[in-house]
Amino acid sequence: PDSVFDPLVGSKERSRCHNETMTTILFECWRRQPKRSSTPDSNRMILEFLESQTLWDVHMTLANMLEDALWEAGACDNDETSGSNGTETNSTNEKNNPSGCFFIEDTFYSTGSVDYVKPILDWIDGYCGQPNPTRRRYLGILHTGTLKHEKSMKHIKLSQVPFRIGIRYYHSCHGDVETSVMLADRKVIQNPKDNRTKLAYPLVHDIWTLPKASSLPLCEACQLNSTIYVTSSECAITDGGPRMICDACRKELRVFEKDPKSVKLYTTWRNEVELSTGIARKFSNIF
C-alpha cells in the first residue's frame, strides 16, 4: 500500500532536534573605544550567554566584573553609616541589584532605583524638552519620536533583543562606568544529556586584567599597531619628536622618501645612550 504522510512525524522530529540543541550568544565587551582586535587586551572581555538568559544577567555580570577595591570600600562604608536597624540599606540593595541601563536599537533597558535614562535623554535632545532630529541624526539615532524605554531587564530574554552583529551598544552602571557591548557570534550547540556535564553560564572566555607593560609601545599615529620606527625631534613630517610610528603609518607618511635621516628603528634608538642621563633609553621612565 502507498505510504501515508503523517505531518506529526516531522513535527516530532523538529521538536526532538530542538530539545537536543541550544543557542548561545557571544558578546565582546570593551571598557573604552573598541579597537576590534582578537588579541588579549586589558579592556576587552568575551562573555557567552544562553539565549534563554535575560538582559539582566548580562547587566549583573558586567556590573560585578567592573567592581574594584575602591567601589567595595565605598559600599562597606555606606553599610556602616546608614541604617543599623536590621533593614536592607540603599547601598545593600544597590549591591544586590545595581542600577544601570542598556541602549540597544533605539530602546533603553534599565534596572535599579537610580534613573540612568532621563539624564541621557536630556543630553541626546540637547535639554530642549522635545526630540532634536538634528542631534539624533548626528549621534546615529534614526528614530525621531519618543525613544522606547523598558524598565525591567529581568523579563527581557536575549532571544527577544534585536541585536545586530558587530554593532556597538551602550551599557552604563556604577554612576559613570560605560561599556561597549557587541554581539560577536551566535552558536547552536549540543544540549548535554547528562546534567553533570552541563556548563554554568555565562562563560568568560577572555577577561580584562590589569594592563601589562609591553615591550613595544603602540604607534602614536594609529594607536593600533606596535611601534617599529621612531622619528627625531627635528622631523617636520611628524611635527617634532621623538614620535613612535608603525610600519604602515611610516609608509603612509612617506617618511623614508621625504626625510630619511630623521627616522630609525625603535629598537636601535631605545638602546642608545641618552646623553642627558648617561643611561640607555630602555631603562628610562619614558616607556
C-alpha positions in Angstrom: 0.0 0.0 0.0 1.0 3.6 -0.6 2.6 5.2 2.4 0.6 7.9 4.1 2.3 11.2 5.0 1.9 11.9 8.7 2.5 15.6 9.5 3.1 14.8 13.1 6.2 12.8 12.3 8.0 15.9 11.0 6.8 18.0 14.0 8.0 15.4 16.5 11.4 15.2 14.7 11.8 19.0 14.8 10.8 19.0 18.5 13.4 16.3 19.3 16.2 18.2 17.5 15.2 21.4 19.3 15.4 19.7 22.7 18.9 18.3 21.8 20.4 21.7 20.9 20.6 25.1 22.5 21.7 28.5 21.3 24.3 30.6 22.9 25.2 34.3 22.3 28.8 35.6 22.4 29.4 39.2 23.5 32.5 41.3 23.1 32.7 43.9 25.8 35.1 46.9 25.9 35.7 49.5 28.7 36.9 52.1 26.1 36.7 52.9 22.4 37.0 49.4 20.8 39.9 48.6 18.5 38.3 45.3 17.3 41.3 43.1 17.6 41.4 39.5 18.6 44.5 39.8 20.8 44.3 39.9 24.7 43.6 43.4 25.9 43.3 44.9 29.4 40.0 46.5 28.5 38.4 43.6 26.5 36.2 40.8 27.8 34.4 38.0 25.9 31.2 36.6 27.5 29.0 33.8 26.4 25.3 33.5 27.5 22.5 31.2 26.8 19.9 32.7 24.5 17.3 31.9 27.2 19.1 34.1 29.7 18.0 37.7 30.2 19.5 41.1 29.6 19.6 41.5 33.4 22.0 38.6 33.5 24.4 40.4 31.2 24.0 43.6 33.2 24.7 41.8 36.5 27.8 40.2 35.0 29.2 43.5 33.8 28.3 45.3 37.0 30.1 42.6 39.1 33.1 42.5 36.8 33.5 46.2 36.9 33.7 46.4 40.7 37.1 47.2 42.2 38.6 47.6 45.6 37.6 51.3 45.8 34.0 50.5 44.9 33.8 47.8 47.5 35.3 50.0 50.2 32.7 52.7 49.4 29.9 50.2 49.7 31.2 48.9 53.0 31.4 52.5 54.4 27.8 53.2 53.3 26.6 50.0 55.0 28.3 51.0 58.3 27.0 54.6 58.3 23.4 54.0 57.1 20.6 52.1 58.7 21.7 49.9 61.6 18.1 48.7 62.4 18.5 45.4 60.5 16.6 46.6 57.4 18.1 46.5 54.0 20.0 49.7 53.3 20.1 51.5 50.0 23.8 50.5 49.5 23.0 46.8 50.1 20.0 47.0 47.7 22.2 48.7 45.1 24.8 46.0 45.5 22.3 43.2 45.1 20.5 44.9 42.2 22.9 47.6 40.8 21.3 50.3 38.7 22.2 50.7 35.1 20.9 50.7 31.6 21.5 49.5 28.0 20.8 51.4 24.8 20.1 48.9 22.1 18.5 49.7 18.7 16.8 53.0 19.8 15.5 51.3 23.0 16.6 51.9 26.6 16.6 48.9 29.0 17.0 49.9 32.7 17.0 48.4 36.1 17.6 49.5 39.7 16.5 52.5 41.8 18.7 55.1 40.0 17.3 56.6 36.8 20.1 56.4 34.2 17.8 57.1 31.2 16.4 60.6 31.8 19.8 62.3 32.0 20.9 60.6 28.8 17.6 61.5 27.0 18.0 65.1 28.1 21.6 65.1 26.8 20.6 63.5 23.5 17.9 66.1 22.8 20.0 69.0 24.0 17.9 69.7 27.1 15.2 71.2 24.9 12.3 69.1 26.2 11.5 67.6 22.8 13.1 65.3 20.2 16.0 67.0 18.4 16.2 65.4 15.0 19.5 67.1 14.0 21.4 66.0 17.1 19.9 62.5 17.0 20.9 62.1 13.4 24.5 63.2 14.3 24.5 60.6 17.1 23.3 57.9 14.7 19.8 57.7 16.2 17.3 57.4 13.3 14.1 57.3 15.5 12.7 60.9 15.7 9.9 60.2 18.2 9.9 59.2 21.8 12.6 56.6 22.4 11.2 53.3 23.9 12.1 52.6 27.5 11.8 49.1 29.0 12.1 49.4 32.8 12.6 45.8 33.6 15.6 43.8 32.2 14.7 40.7 34.2 11.8 39.8 31.8 13.7 40.6 28.6 15.3 37.4 27.2 18.3 37.7 25.0 16.5 36.0 22.2 14.0 38.9 22.3 16.5 41.6 21.9 17.2 42.7 18.2 20.9 42.5 18.3 22.9 43.1 15.1 26.3 41.5 14.8 29.3 43.9 15.1 27.2 46.9 16.2 28.4 48.7 19.3 25.7 49.0 22.0 25.9 51.1 25.2 25.9 50.0 28.8 26.3 52.1 31.9 26.4 51.3 35.6 28.1 52.4 38.9 27.4 56.0 38.1 29.6 56.8 35.1 31.2 53.5 34.2 30.5 52.9 30.5 31.0 49.7 28.4 30.6 49.0 24.7 28.8 45.7 24.2 28.8 44.0 20.7 27.3 40.8 19.5 30.2 38.7 18.3 28.6 35.4 17.4 25.6 33.1 17.8 26.2 29.3 18.2 23.9 26.3 18.2 25.5 23.6 20.4 24.5 20.2 21.5 22.5 20.1 24.7 24.3 17.7 27.2 22.0 14.8 28.2 24.0 14.4 31.5 23.3 17.2 33.9 26.8 16.7 35.4 28.4 17.8 32.1 26.3 21.0 31.7 28.2 24.2 31.9 27.2 27.1 34.2 26.6 30.1 32.0 27.8 32.8 31.4 31.2 31.6 30.3 34.1 34.0 30.5 36.4 33.4 27.5 38.7 36.5 27.8 38.7 38.7 30.9 40.0 42.2 31.2 43.0 42.4 33.5 45.5 44.9 34.8 47.5 46.5 31.9 50.8 44.8 31.3 53.9 46.7 30.2 54.5 46.0 26.6 58.0 45.5 25.1 56.9 47.8 22.3 54.6 50.8 22.7 51.7 51.5 20.4 52.1 53.6 17.3 51.3 57.2 18.2 49.6 57.7 14.8 47.1 54.9 14.6 47.1 53.6 18.2 46.6 50.1 16.8 50.0 48.6 15.8 53.2 48.2 17.7 56.0 50.7 17.1 58.7 49.9 14.6 60.3 53.3 13.9 60.9 56.5 15.8 61.4 60.0 14.3 63.8 62.6 15.6 63.0 65.8 17.3 63.8 67.7 14.1 61.4 65.7 11.9 59.0 68.1 10.2 56.7 65.3 9.0 55.7 64.2 12.5 55.9 67.7 13.9 58.9 67.1 16.1 59.7 64.1 18.2 60.6 61.6 19.2 57.5 60.1 17.7 56.8 56.3 17.7 55.2 55.0 14.5 54.4 51.6 12.9 55.4 50.4 9.5 52.0 51.1 8.0 52.0 54.7 9.2 55.6 55.1 8.1 54.6 54.2 4.6 51.5 56.4 4.6 53.5 59.4 5.8 56.3 58.6 3.3 59.0 59.4 5.9 61.7 57.5 4.1 61.1 59.4 0.9 60.7 62.9 2.5 63.2 62.8 5.4 65.1 59.6 5.6 67.7 61.0 8.1 65.0 61.7 10.7 63.9 58.1 11.2 65.4 54.9 12.6 64.4 51.6 14.1 62.8 51.9 17.5 64.8 49.0 19.0 68.0 50.7 17.9 67.0 54.1 19.2 65.8 52.6 22.5 69.1 51.0 23.3 71.2 54.1 22.5 72.7 56.1 25.4 70.7 59.1 26.5 73.2 62.0 26.6 71.4 63.8 29.3 71.4 60.9 31.7 74.2 58.6 30.5 71.9 55.5 30.6 70.1 53.6 27.9 66.6 54.8 27.0 65.1 51.4 27.6 65.7 51.9 31.3 64.2 55.3 31.4 60.7 56.2 32.6 59.6 57.3 29.1 58.3 53.9 28.1 
